């Protein structure tokens, strides 16, 4: 049966579908890796934003200055 033209055509189509499925599976794995990396970056950014929103402790020397304090007197 594999010697008939229809069987050869079917085998070729099946081979092409297997190749496409293989490429699709590889692409899916790559996309999964991208999503994992992006989620890690999002988590890092969320923790950084949370840290930045925390109030700065008051100390004798202010590490954070108000830009208005830096204006020359003529303003």
N, C-alpha and C positions, 0 to 999 in steps of 0.2 A: 504494500500500500504506500510505503514511503517513496516508491519510484514513480508515482503518478504526478503529473504537473500540479494537480490540486493539493496533494499532500505536501509537495515541496513549497508551494505558496503558503500553505497554512503553517508549515514549520518556520518559514522566514518571518511571517507575521508574529508568530509566538516568540521567536527570538527577539524581534524588534520590541515587543511589549515587555519582555523581561529586561532588556537594556533600559527602556524608559523607566520601568519600575525601580531599577537599580539607581539610576540618576536621581529619581524623585526621592528615594530613601536617603541618599547622600545629601541632597539639598535640605531635606527635613532635619537631618542631624546638624547641619551647619546652622540652620535657622534656630534650632533649639539652643545651640551654643551661644548664638548672638543674644537670644532672649535671656539666658542665664547671666551673661556678662552685663547686659543692660540693667537687669534687676539688681545686681550687685552694686552697680554705679548709682542707681536710684536710692538704694538703702544707704549707701555712703553719703549721698547728698542730703537725704532726710536727716541723718544723724548730725551732719555738719550744720544744717539750718537750725536744728533743735539746739545745738550747742551755742550757735551765734545769737539765738533769741534769749538765752539766759542772761539775767542782769549781771553787769560787771560789778564785782565787789568793790566797795569804797575803800580807798587806802589814802595814805598821806600824800602820795604823788599820783595824780590822775594820769593813767596811761592813755585814756581816750580823751581827746580834746574836742571841744565844740569849735567848729570852723568860724563861728561868729566871734569867738574870743580872739581870733587871729586877725580881724579886720583892723586896718589902720584907724587912728582916731578921727580922721576927717570924714569917715563914712558915717 
